[in-house]
């Protein structure tokens, strides 16, 4: 009986030993290695990106204020023009006839005016000699004033007809380049309601602008005179420069997203940039030069908890237990005093988020004993890839942890030790039960 009990105890011990051995290799079958990056010095640039369209700073649409058939078109696409240069001519035949008709009407009303004036002067003399009645005098005065008004109206009609005739000759209002031509010779121009656009002339293509839309989440960072860089598809390897000239206050709603228009001045001395090109814009918000910086991913790294536990010695375990107990007591006291969780009761993740909001973060590095140790740092600006270190016990060239690499251990077993034990005679031990 005693022999059976002893054998049972031994079997149980071996069984649990095998299970422990299996789980040890299962959990430790992967040796944790860490990816490291060095602390460096360099520039950190905060930017806002957007897309926009290139256009000339000043663009004029040349139209026609009179209707008619185009008799001449003197310019074409890309032609340079001077202010006052004739760019097109509408057939003036009908307009010249209108001028002659208005001039004839003026001659007629002028003759009627002169006759009415003479009659009025005679009637005035007769009235002074009491040889005419007041009624006859009033009638002569009314006729004179009526013919005077008719004459003035005819003069205005002549001026209008001559102006329309001048409008038949279309001239460039500015110096520039023709970037659009919408008509050909023989085409009829109808200007009944609005002036149709015949040409589009850009004033000076050596100075251009980019009109871009910036999301409402970023517009608060954009200010006038900020440096801008951008690229276009035509020259993907070349970066162009510019400056913010205007941030417009009027919002634009595009697909339920609120955007604001930003105008960027761009020099174009080589005339490489053309109106209508799409620009990928980078607006420089803040720049820090020659500062200590680390990869931003290092701020998000947290080592595996089991790895930290394996590093601790007995004194560290006791210290952590005491610290946890104090934190618990502080949290309970804060709750009793009506302070919610309080600082002591805050969970580690919430505490880390709170510290990060204040610019205080934690990074990890290996000390001389090859153990992970945390380093508290105060961060500055970030471009998304790198973050400025304002304060902290880090030096240029020092290595910090940015991630882990799981490497299979060489002594990892492919099968469970428990299964191996059973295959090597574990069944006989079970028969002893």
Backbone torsions as a table, in degrees:
resi	resn	phi	psi	omega
1	UNK	NA	-47.9	179.4
2	UNK	-62.5	-36.7	180.0
3	UNK	-63.0	-39.9	178.1
4	UNK	-64.8	-40.5	180.0
5	UNK	-63.5	-44.0	-180.0
6	UNK	-62.1	-44.5	179.0
7	UNK	-62.8	-38.0	178.4
8	UNK	-63.8	-44.9	179.3
9	UNK	-61.9	-44.4	179.7
10	UNK	-62.2	-41.1	179.4
11	UNK	-63.2	-42.5	179.5
12	UNK	-62.9	-42.6	179.6
13	UNK	-61.9	-45.2	179.0
14	UNK	-63.5	-38.3	-179.7
15	UNK	-62.7	-49.6	-179.7
16	UNK	-67.4	-33.5	176.3
17	UNK	-63.9	-41.4	178.8
18	UNK	-64.8	-41.3	179.0
19	UNK	-62.6	-44.8	179.0
20	UNK	-62.3	-41.0	178.6
21	UNK	-61.5	-40.7	179.9
22	UNK	-64.3	-49.0	-177.4
23	UNK	-69.1	-29.9	175.9
24	UNK	-61.3	-45.9	-180.0
25	UNK	-71.9	-27.8	179.4
26	UNK	-69.3	-42.5	-177.3
27	UNK	-84.0	-26.9	-177.5
28	UNK	-108.4	13.3	179.8
29	UNK	-69.8	-13.0	177.2
30	UNK	-115.2	118.5	178.9
31	UNK	-83.9	124.9	-176.5
32	UNK	-81.2	124.1	171.4
33	UNK	-119.0	156.5	-172.5
34	UNK	-115.9	140.3	171.6
35	UNK	-85.8	134.4	-176.9
36	UNK	-124.7	152.8	172.3
37	UNK	-134.2	155.3	-178.1
38	UNK	-92.4	147.2	171.6
39	UNK	-73.2	129.2	-175.6
40	UNK	-125.9	169.5	172.3
41	UNK	-114.6	139.6	-179.2
42	UNK	176.5	-168.6	-178.6
43	UNK	-92.0	143.6	173.4
44	UNK	-121.3	124.2	-174.4
45	UNK	-121.9	123.3	176.1
46	UNK	-98.5	126.6	-174.2
47	UNK	-132.6	163.0	170.2
48	UNK	-121.4	129.8	-178.8
49	UNK	-106.7	149.1	179.5
50	UNK	-162.3	174.9	174.4
51	UNK	-122.5	150.5	-179.1
52	UNK	-153.3	-175.0	-176.8
53	UNK	-127.1	135.1	178.1
54	UNK	-79.5	143.7	176.2
55	UNK	-154.4	162.3	175.2
56	UNK	-69.9	150.3	-179.8
57	UNK	-63.4	-41.6	178.9
58	UNK	-128.9	120.6	179.3
59	UNK	-126.2	130.9	-178.1
60	UNK	-117.4	131.4	174.4
61	UNK	-96.1	119.2	-177.8
62	UNK	-94.5	124.5	-178.9
63	UNK	-126.5	-170.7	179.6
64	UNK	-122.6	134.4	179.3
65	UNK	-96.0	-1.9	177.4
66	UNK	-129.6	156.3	178.6
67	UNK	-92.5	153.7	178.4
68	UNK	159.3	-174.6	-179.8
69	UNK	-101.6	133.0	-179.9
70	UNK	-69.2	120.8	-179.3
71	UNK	-92.1	-34.4	-179.7
72	UNK	-142.5	143.8	169.0
73	UNK	-127.7	110.8	-169.0
74	UNK	-94.3	-9.4	-177.4
75	UNK	-130.7	160.7	179.9
76	UNK	-133.0	-178.2	177.5
77	UNK	-54.9	140.7	174.5
78	UNK	70.5	3.2	177.5
79	UNK	-73.3	138.4	174.3
80	UNK	-85.4	137.5	-177.8
81	UNK	-129.3	157.0	175.9
82	UNK	-109.3	156.4	177.8
83	UNK	-61.4	130.4	-179.4
84	UNK	89.8	-6.4	179.3
85	UNK	-70.6	137.8	179.5
86	UNK	-75.0	121.3	-178.7
87	UNK	-105.9	-20.6	178.8
88	UNK	-161.3	159.5	-179.5
89	UNK	-136.9	124.8	174.9
90	UNK	-90.2	142.5	179.7
91	UNK	-53.5	117.1	-173.8
92	UNK	-89.7	4.6	-173.1
93	UNK	-56.8	-51.8	-178.3
94	UNK	-65.2	-38.7	-178.4
95	UNK	-70.2	-36.6	176.1
96	UNK	-64.4	-39.1	176.8
97	UNK	-64.0	-37.1	178.2
98	UNK	-64.3	-36.9	177.9
99	UNK	-65.2	-45.0	-179.9
100	UNK	-63.2	-39.9	178.7
101	UNK	-63.9	-41.8	179.6
102	UNK	-67.0	-37.8	178.9
103	UNK	-66.6	-38.9	177.2
104	UNK	-65.2	-40.6	177.8
105	UNK	-63.2	-35.4	178.1
106	UNK	-67.1	-39.6	177.8
107	UNK	-61.3	-43.1	-180.0
108	UNK	-64.4	-47.0	-178.9
109	UNK	-68.9	-28.0	176.9
110	UNK	-68.6	-42.0	177.9
111	UNK	-63.9	-42.9	178.5
112	UNK	-64.6	-35.9	178.7
113	UNK	-66.3	-44.5	-179.3
114	UNK	-62.8	-42.0	178.5
115	UNK	-63.5	-43.2	179.6
116	UNK	-66.2	-34.1	178.8
117	UNK	-66.5	-43.8	179.3
118	UNK	-64.1	-41.4	179.3
119	UNK	-63.4	-39.6	179.9
120	UNK	-65.7	-40.2	-179.5
121	UNK	-67.0	-40.5	177.1
122	UNK	-63.7	-42.6	-178.9
123	UNK	-65.1	-32.5	178.9
124	UNK	-66.3	-40.4	179.1
125	UNK	-66.8	-42.3	-179.8
126	UNK	-64.9	-36.0	179.9
127	UNK	-67.2	-36.3	179.1
128	UNK	-66.3	-29.6	179.1
129	UNK	-92.9	7.4	-179.2
130	UNK	61.1	31.6	178.7
131	UNK	-102.5	-2.2	178.5
132	UNK	-138.3	151.9	-179.1
133	UNK	-81.8	164.2	177.8
134	UNK	-66.1	-32.9	-179.6
135	UNK	-65.5	-41.1	178.5
136	UNK	-65.1	-36.6	179.2
137	UNK	-66.4	-43.1	179.4
138	UNK	-63.5	-38.8	179.0
139	UNK	-65.1	-41.5	178.6
140	UNK	-64.7	-39.1	178.4
141	UNK	-64.1	-42.7	179.8
142	UNK	-63.7	-40.4	179.2
143	UNK	-65.5	-37.9	179.4
144	UNK	-64.8	-45.5	-179.1
145	UNK	-67.0	-36.2	178.7
146	UNK	-65.0	-43.4	179.5
147	UNK	-70.2	-29.5	176.2
148	UNK	-65.6	-42.3	178.2
149	UNK	-66.0	-39.6	179.1
150	UNK	-63.9	-37.3	178.9
151	UNK	-65.5	-43.9	179.0
152	UNK	-62.2	-37.3	178.3
153	UNK	-65.0	-39.8	178.7
154	UNK	-66.0	-37.4	177.1
155	UNK	-61.5	-42.7	179.3
156	UNK	-64.6	-37.7	179.1
157	UNK	-65.5	-37.6	177.1
158	UNK	-64.6	-43.9	178.9
159	UNK	-62.0	-41.5	179.4
160	UNK	-63.7	-42.9	-179.6
161	UNK	-64.5	-38.8	179.3
162	UNK	-69.2	-37.5	177.5
163	UNK	-63.6	-44.4	178.1
164	UNK	-61.0	-35.7	177.8
165	UNK	-66.5	-38.5	176.8
166	UNK	-66.8	-34.5	178.5
167	UNK	-64.3	-20.8	178.7
168	UNK	-66.4	-22.4	174.9
169	UNK	-97.3	109.3	-173.9
170	UNK	-93.5	125.3	-176.2
171	UNK	-119.2	155.8	177.4
172	UNK	-76.0	129.2	-179.5
173	UNK	-80.4	-15.1	-176.4
174	UNK	-142.5	165.5	167.4
175	UNK	-78.2	138.7	179.6
176	UNK	172.1	-158.1	-178.0
177	UNK	-126.5	136.5	177.6
178	UNK	-76.1	113.8	179.3
179	UNK	-104.1	-8.0	178.1
180	UNK	-153.1	137.2	173.9
181	UNK	-131.4	122.7	-172.9
182	UNK	-109.8	5.2	-175.2
183	UNK	-135.4	163.4	175.3
184	UNK	-134.0	166.3	178.1
185	UNK	-61.5	136.6	179.9
186	UNK	92.0	-10.3	-179.9
187	UNK	-75.7	140.3	179.3
188	UNK	-87.6	131.1	179.5
189	UNK	-105.7	125.1	179.3
190	UNK	-111.9	115.6	-177.9
191	UNK	-114.9	39.2	-175.5
192	UNK	-71.2	-42.1	-176.7
193	UNK	-106.0	-47.9	-179.8
194	UNK	-143.0	158.0	-178.2
195	UNK	-72.8	118.6	178.2
196	UNK	-70.2	145.1	-179.9
197	UNK	-82.7	122.5	179.1
198	UNK	-98.8	-41.9	-178.4
199	UNK	-138.3	154.2	169.4
200	UNK	-120.5	123.5	-175.7
201	UNK	-118.6	126.2	175.9
202	UNK	-93.0	133.6	-173.2
203	UNK	-65.9	-54.7	-175.0
204	UNK	-151.0	107.8	-177.7
205	UNK	-80.6	-2.4	174.3
206	UNK	-78.4	-11.9	174.6
207	UNK	-128.8	115.7	-176.9
208	UNK	-124.5	178.5	178.8
209	UNK	-141.4	153.0	174.0
210	UNK	-111.8	124.9	175.3
211	UNK	-102.8	112.4	-174.7
212	UNK	-124.1	156.5	178.5
213	UNK	-108.9	126.9	-179.4
214	UNK	-113.1	134.0	-179.5
215	UNK	-61.9	148.6	-178.1
216	UNK	-61.3	-25.3	179.3
217	UNK	-69.8	-23.1	-176.8
218	UNK	-109.4	-12.7	-171.4
219	UNK	-64.9	-26.7	179.7
220	UNK	-66.1	-18.1	180.0
221	UNK	-88.8	-16.7	-172.7
222	UNK	-88.5	131.9	179.2
223	UNK	-135.8	162.0	177.8
224	UNK	-65.5	149.8	179.0
225	UNK	73.7	6.8	175.8
226	UNK	-73.0	144.9	179.9
227	UNK	-71.8	143.9	-177.8
228	UNK	-134.7	140.4	170.0
229	UNK	-126.0	149.2	-179.5
230	UNK	-155.9	162.0	176.8
231	UNK	-128.4	158.4	175.2
232	UNK	-127.3	156.1	-177.1
233	UNK	-64.4	-27.6	-178.6
234	UNK	-67.7	-30.5	179.9
235	UNK	-132.7	72.9	-173.1
236	UNK	-65.0	-23.3	-177.8
237	UNK	-90.1	-7.0	-176.7
238	UNK	-107.0	137.6	177.9
239	UNK	-107.2	128.3	178.8
240	UNK	-102.8	155.9	-175.9
241	UNK	-118.5	157.6	177.4
242	UNK	-167.4	-175.6	178.7
243	UNK	-138.6	146.9	177.0
244	UNK	-70.4	122.9	178.1
245	UNK	-99.0	-35.2	-173.2
246	UNK	-152.2	138.1	171.5
247	UNK	-115.4	107.8	-174.0
248	UNK	-78.3	140.5	-175.3
249	UNK	-81.4	-21.0	-176.8
250	UNK	-74.7	125.0	179.9
251	UNK	-80.6	157.4	173.9
252	UNK	-126.7	131.3	180.0
253	UNK	-100.2	114.6	-179.8
254	UNK	-126.5	111.9	-179.7
255	UNK	54.0	48.2	178.2
256	UNK	62.9	20.1	176.2
257	UNK	-118.0	129.8	-179.1
258	UNK	-86.8	124.3	177.5
259	UNK	-125.0	160.2	176.8
260	UNK	-126.7	143.1	-176.9
261	UNK	-84.5	131.2	176.9
262	UNK	-121.2	128.2	-179.9
263	UNK	-102.1	128.9	-176.3
264	UNK	-120.6	124.6	176.1
265	UNK	-80.3	136.5	-174.8
266	UNK	-135.2	123.4	171.7
267	UNK	-75.2	144.0	-177.7
268	UNK	-139.9	59.7	-174.2
269	UNK	-65.6	-29.9	-178.2
270	UNK	-89.1	-2.4	-179.8
271	UNK	59.0	29.3	176.0
272	UNK	-74.2	-36.2	-178.5
273	UNK	-80.5	138.4	-177.5
274	UNK	-125.4	151.1	178.4
275	UNK	-59.1	137.8	177.7
276	UNK	95.1	-11.1	178.7
277	UNK	-65.0	145.2	176.6
278	UNK	-89.1	128.5	-178.1
279	UNK	-112.6	133.5	171.8
280	UNK	-95.2	109.3	-165.6
281	UNK	-102.0	139.5	172.6
282	UNK	-124.9	113.0	-179.6
283	UNK	-95.6	123.3	-178.2
284	UNK	-80.5	115.9	-178.4
285	UNK	-90.6	-56.3	-179.0
286	UNK	-141.2	144.6	178.9
287	UNK	-138.1	128.1	173.4
288	UNK	-115.7	128.5	-176.2
289	UNK	-104.4	141.6	174.7
290	UNK	52.0	50.4	178.6
291	UNK	-109.0	159.2	175.3
292	UNK	-72.4	129.7	-176.8
293	UNK	-142.4	154.8	179.0
294	UNK	-133.3	158.2	173.8
295	UNK	-61.1	134.8	-177.9
296	UNK	-61.4	-29.0	-178.9
297	UNK	-62.5	-24.8	179.1
298	UNK	-65.1	-27.6	179.8
299	UNK	-73.8	-19.8	-179.1
300	UNK	-97.0	-4.7	-176.6
301	UNK	-78.3	133.8	171.4
302	UNK	-131.6	125.7	-178.1
303	UNK	-69.1	155.6	177.0
304	UNK	-59.1	138.0	-177.3
305	UNK	-63.1	-39.0	-178.8
306	UNK	-65.7	-30.6	177.7
307	UNK	-68.3	-40.5	178.2
308	UNK	-63.5	-41.1	-179.6
309	UNK	-64.2	-37.8	-180.0
310	UNK	-65.6	-28.7	-178.6
311	UNK	-75.5	-23.2	-171.9
312	UNK	-74.6	141.2	170.3
313	UNK	-94.8	-177.3	-175.0
314	UNK	-63.7	-37.6	-179.5
315	UNK	-66.6	-38.8	178.4
316	UNK	-65.9	-38.5	178.7
317	UNK	-62.4	-44.4	178.8
318	UNK	-63.5	-41.4	-179.9
319	UNK	-64.2	-41.7	177.9
320	UNK	-64.2	-39.6	178.9
321	UNK	-63.7	-42.9	178.5
322	UNK	-64.7	-40.4	179.5
323	UNK	-64.9	-41.6	178.1
324	UNK	-63.3	-39.3	179.2
325	UNK	-65.8	-41.8	177.9
326	UNK	-64.3	-40.6	179.0
327	UNK	-62.2	-40.6	178.4
328	UNK	-63.2	-43.8	179.9
329	UNK	-64.3	-41.5	178.2
330	UNK	-62.6	-41.0	178.8
331	UNK	-64.2	-42.7	179.2
332	UNK	-64.5	-39.4	179.1
333	UNK	-66.8	-39.2	178.7
334	UNK	-64.4	-37.8	178.1
335	UNK	-66.7	-39.9	178.9
336	UNK	-64.6	-33.2	-177.9
337	UNK	-88.3	5.8	175.8
338	UNK	82.4	19.8	-177.2
339	UNK	-99.1	16.7	-179.3
340	UNK	69.5	-145.7	178.8
341	UNK	-69.9	-31.7	-177.5
342	UNK	69.0	174.5	-179.5
343	UNK	-66.3	-35.5	-177.5
344	UNK	-72.4	-30.0	-177.3
345	UNK	-88.9	-0.8	-177.1
346	UNK	-72.7	134.9	-179.8
347	UNK	-69.8	157.2	-173.8
348	UNK	-57.4	-39.9	-179.2
349	UNK	-65.7	-41.9	177.8
350	UNK	-64.0	-40.8	177.4
351	UNK	-61.7	-40.4	-179.7
352	UNK	-66.1	-40.2	178.0
353	UNK	-65.0	-40.5	-179.8
354	UNK	-63.9	-42.7	179.1
355	UNK	-66.9	-38.7	179.9
356	UNK	-63.9	-35.7	178.4
357	UNK	-64.6	-22.9	177.9
358	UNK	-96.2	7.4	179.8
359	UNK	83.8	11.1	179.3
360	UNK	-105.7	123.3	-177.2
361	UNK	-133.7	171.6	-179.8
362	UNK	-125.3	132.6	172.7
363	UNK	-123.2	165.9	-175.7
364	UNK	-121.8	146.1	175.7
365	UNK	-147.3	167.4	176.9
366	UNK	-93.0	132.6	176.4
367	UNK	-88.3	-171.2	-176.5
368	UNK	-63.9	-26.8	-179.1
369	UNK	-91.0	13.5	178.9
370	UNK	61.7	36.4	175.4
371	UNK	-115.2	145.1	178.6
372	UNK	-71.2	133.2	176.0
373	UNK	-134.4	141.1	177.9
374	UNK	-81.6	149.4	176.1
375	UNK	-129.6	122.3	179.0
376	UNK	-84.7	132.2	-178.9
377	UNK	-134.9	153.5	171.4
378	UNK	-105.1	126.0	-174.9
379	UNK	-100.3	157.1	176.9
380	UNK	-113.5	-129.8	-177.5
381	UNK	-76.9	160.7	-179.6
382	UNK	-142.6	140.6	175.4
383	UNK	-100.6	10.4	-178.9
384	UNK	97.2	-35.3	178.8
385	UNK	-98.6	-43.4	178.5
386	UNK	-123.2	151.8	179.8
387	UNK	-127.6	137.1	179.1
388	UNK	-72.7	138.2	174.2
389	UNK	-103.3	113.7	-179.1
390	UNK	-85.1	-39.7	-176.7
391	UNK	-151.9	145.2	178.4
392	UNK	150.1	161.5	-177.1
393	UNK	-85.8	64.0	175.4
394	UNK	-129.7	144.8	179.4
395	UNK	-127.0	156.2	178.7
396	UNK	-59.3	134.1	-179.4
397	UNK	91.4	-12.3	179.8
398	UNK	-73.7	143.9	-177.7
399	UNK	-93.6	136.1	176.2
400	UNK	-125.6	158.4	-176.8
401	UNK	-84.8	133.6	177.4
402	UNK	-120.5	-9.8	-179.5
403	UNK	177.6	-177.9	-179.1
404	UNK	-121.5	155.2	174.1
405	UNK	-128.4	118.7	179.5
406	UNK	-86.3	118.3	-180.0
407	UNK	-118.5	129.4	-179.4
408	UNK	-66.8	133.9	179.6
409	UNK	-71.5	152.1	-176.8
410	UNK	-70.2	-31.0	-176.6
411	UNK	-94.3	17.3	-179.9
412	UNK	-68.7	133.8	-179.2
413	UNK	-89.8	142.6	-178.9
414	UNK	-83.5	-16.9	-179.9
415	UNK	-130.2	164.7	-179.3
416	UNK	-71.9	133.9	176.2
417	UNK	-60.8	-29.5	178.9
418	UNK	-64.1	-41.5	178.1
419	UNK	-65.5	-38.5	179.2
420	UNK	-63.9	-39.2	-179.3
421	UNK	-63.8	-40.2	179.9
422	UNK	-65.7	-36.9	-179.5
423	UNK	-69.0	-25.2	-176.5
424	UNK	-96.2	15.9	175.3
425	UNK	127.0	7.9	177.5
426	UNK	-60.2	-27.2	-178.2
427	UNK	-66.4	-35.9	179.4
428	UNK	-64.7	-36.9	178.6
429	UNK	-65.6	-37.9	178.9
430	UNK	-65.5	-31.4	180.0
431	UNK	-68.7	-22.5	179.2
432	UNK	-73.5	-20.5	175.2
433	UNK	-70.1	NA	NA
